[in-house]
Amino acid sequence: MKRMPAPDDPSCIAVDARGLLCPLPVLRLRKALADLPPGGRVTLWASDPMASVDVPHFCAVAGHAMIHTHDLDGGGQAYVVQRGALRAESGSGRAEP
């Protein structure tokens, strides 16, 4: 996974998942968000057409906020996602990102 500062926001981590197919872009996004405190942001670059369905669905289910999306030059899309608050999993004692 290539991680770097996003060019439009150096405080935002960028994850380059271009060329990867479902479910890998969302799995990379999930891992990057798990490493951030609530309110932290990740920009995901993805070329998989299913990411336009998978990323918003993942955000809704996991409690993260989709801030912005836009087309990338050369194909694909960028998704800016803000980490939501931690939620406790029932019965496991683990926090769910």
N, C-alpha and C positions, 0 to 999 in steps of 0.2 A: 504494500500500500504506500503510495507516494503521498506524504503529508508536507505541507508548506504553508506559509502565510498566504492568504488570498490576496491577489493583487489590488482589489478594490477596498480591502479592509484588513490591514496587517494584524489586527487583534483576532481575526477570524481564521481558523484552521481550514485549509483547503485539502480535500481528498480527491485525488484523480482516479476515478473508476472507469474512465473511458476504455472501451474495448472489452469490458467485463459484462457477462450476461447475468440475468436474474438467477439467484437472489443475491449475488455478490455485491452489487452497488449498495444495497440496503444494509447488508451485513457490515460492510466497511464503514458506512455512516453510523451504524449503531455502535461499533467499537470506538470510533472517534468521539461520539457524544458521551460515551461512558467515561472517558478520560477527562471530561470537562466539568466544571461546577455548574449548577443551575444558572441559566442566563448566558452561558457560553455559546458561541456560534461556530457552525461548520458550513463551509461551502462544498457541496458535492458536485463534481463534474462527472456526468454519465452520458454514454452514447446509446445505452440499451433503451429501446422505445418503451419497454414495460416500466421503466423507472418513473415515468409520468403518472403511473397508477400506483406503483409500489411505495414510492417515497411519501406522498400525501397520506396513504393508508397507514404506513408505519408511524408517521408523526401523530396521527389521530389516535391510534391505539396505544402508543407509548407515552402520550402526554407532552410531546414536543410541538413547537410552533413552526409552521412553514412561513418564513418571512418574505421570501421573494424567489421567483424562478425566471430565468431568461435563456434564450437560445444562445449557443456558443458558435463562434465563427468556426467553420469546418464541420459542423454537425454536433448534435448532442445538446444537452441542457445543463445549466447550473442551477442548483437548488441551495438556497441559504436557509438553514434550519437552526433554530434556537433551542437549546436544551431546556427541558421542563424540570420541574422539581422531582426529587426522588419519591417514589411510591413504594410502600412496604408491600411485599408479597405476603399473602395470608398463609400463616402457619410455617413458613420456611425460615423466617428470621433474616432473610436476605433482602436487600434493597433492589428494586427493579429500575433500571435506567429508562 
